[in-house]
Amino acid sequence: MIEALYNQRIKELAEAAHGAGKLDAPSGSALRDSPICGDRVRMEVVVADGRIAALAHEVRGCLLCRAAASVIGLHGNGLSAVESNALRDGVAAMLAGGDTPDGWAELAVFEPVRHHRSRHGCVLIPFEALAIAAAS
């Protein structure tokens, strides 16, 4: 069961850390952390014409949290604040047993997390930070 939860693709995404770093002049930023597990994510965005034109994240967290932030780094540019909120809600629904959000097939890698409710927050924290940063 642990092998499925921390599968090779999740390890690769976490190691790749797509989008990791800081932006010189973000127009929005959010810090989210979990007092339960210690995961901490800072997401920074530049919004232009109502859409994310650039993003970066700093993550101190578990493999799942780092992999989730990396997926955002791969696909988060171009989202609006409304789409960022919908994405966060879609990931939460997926973890509760729903479908993978449209256009985000890569998130299917987190399906084994469904059976570990205590780990849902690890995956959700980067998406929460993105939604807050995009709205600021």
Legacy VTK file of the C-alpha trace (Angstrom):
# vtk DataFile Version 3.0
C-alpha trace
ASCII
DATASET POLYDATA
POINTS 136 float
0.000 0.000 0.000
2.849 2.424 0.817
4.471 1.634 -2.548
1.290 2.794 -4.336
1.062 5.933 -2.220
4.661 6.938 -2.869
4.916 5.573 -6.406
7.751 6.236 -8.830
5.915 8.972 -10.742
5.220 10.879 -7.513
8.889 10.564 -6.600
9.898 11.856 -10.049
7.551 14.836 -9.853
8.784 15.758 -6.376
12.405 15.484 -7.458
11.843 17.520 -10.641
10.321 20.364 -8.584
8.824 22.084 -11.642
8.294 25.754 -10.811
10.383 25.742 -7.652
11.930 29.062 -6.710
10.916 32.674 -6.177
9.640 35.412 -8.460
11.308 38.818 -8.536
8.066 40.801 -8.375
5.019 38.627 -7.658
1.604 40.259 -7.874
0.183 37.625 -5.528
1.604 35.387 -2.848
0.246 32.948 -0.305
1.724 30.869 2.477
-0.118 27.765 3.613
1.030 25.289 6.182
-0.251 22.292 8.031
0.282 22.206 11.780
-0.567 18.494 11.667
2.161 17.273 9.317
4.450 20.296 9.016
4.076 20.809 5.244
4.588 24.430 4.254
4.066 25.984 0.808
4.634 29.509 -0.433
3.146 30.104 -3.862
3.923 33.250 -5.825
2.233 34.348 -9.034
2.333 37.142 -11.555
-1.144 37.803 -12.898
-1.502 39.621 -16.209
-4.784 40.149 -18.046
-6.558 38.095 -15.381
-4.403 34.985 -15.843
-1.312 33.557 -14.176
1.608 34.589 -16.387
4.310 33.202 -14.080
4.413 31.192 -10.901
6.935 29.840 -8.458
6.745 27.871 -5.256
8.844 27.067 -2.228
7.915 23.837 -0.475
9.065 22.376 2.780
7.076 19.236 2.938
6.593 15.587 2.256
6.908 13.838 -1.081
3.183 14.219 -1.832
3.206 17.956 -1.157
6.311 18.509 -3.265
4.898 16.424 -6.132
1.602 18.344 -6.073
3.437 21.676 -6.227
5.504 20.322 -9.119
2.330 19.472 -11.068
1.195 23.065 -10.540
4.580 24.219 -11.822
4.021 22.193 -14.982
0.476 23.292 -15.744
-0.522 26.304 -13.626
0.413 29.112 -15.991
-2.607 30.494 -17.808
-5.137 29.828 -15.047
-7.456 32.574 -13.841
-8.307 33.037 -10.164
-11.694 31.382 -10.759
-10.021 28.423 -12.490
-7.497 28.125 -9.647
-10.362 27.892 -7.148
-12.138 25.328 -9.302
-8.918 23.330 -9.601
-8.499 23.253 -5.814
-12.095 22.087 -5.445
-11.588 19.517 -8.208
-8.525 18.054 -6.516
-10.426 17.811 -3.221
-13.291 16.061 -5.025
-10.869 13.696 -6.778
-9.298 12.742 -3.451
-12.790 12.061 -2.102
-13.396 9.607 -4.956
-14.385 11.830 -7.879
-12.877 12.226 -11.317
-9.523 13.784 -12.095
-10.017 17.484 -12.993
-10.352 18.096 -16.738
-7.075 18.986 -18.406
-5.024 17.779 -15.442
-4.511 14.085 -16.279
-1.196 14.158 -14.404
-3.168 14.405 -11.142
-4.275 10.785 -11.559
-0.936 9.890 -9.974
-2.494 10.943 -6.635
-5.423 8.501 -6.833
-3.800 6.120 -4.271
-4.003 8.983 -1.742
-7.814 8.596 -1.726
-7.476 5.710 0.713
-5.341 7.782 3.135
-7.527 10.653 4.293
-4.769 11.902 6.587
-2.689 12.600 3.457
-5.308 14.572 1.516
-4.027 17.827 3.011
-0.514 17.078 1.799
-1.766 17.118 -1.787
-4.215 20.005 -1.300
-1.955 22.587 0.372
-0.194 23.680 -2.863
-3.564 24.054 -4.626
-4.926 26.109 -1.729
-1.881 28.363 -1.873
-2.270 28.757 -5.653
-5.939 29.742 -5.333
-5.163 32.338 -2.645
-2.155 33.757 -4.518
-4.081 34.023 -7.795
-6.893 35.915 -6.058
-4.606 38.456 -4.343
LINES 1 137
136 0 1 2 3 4 5 6 7 8 9 10 11 12 13 14 15 16 17 18 19 20 21 22 23 24 25 26 27 28 29 30 31 32 33 34 35 36 37 38 39 40 41 42 43 44 45 46 47 48 49 50 51 52 53 54 55 56 57 58 59 60 61 62 63 64 65 66 67 68 69 70 71 72 73 74 75 76 77 78 79 80 81 82 83 84 85 86 87 88 89 90 91 92 93 94 95 96 97 98 99 100 101 102 103 104 105 106 107 108 109 110 111 112 113 114 115 116 117 118 119 120 121 122 123 124 125 126 127 128 129 130 131 132 133 134 135
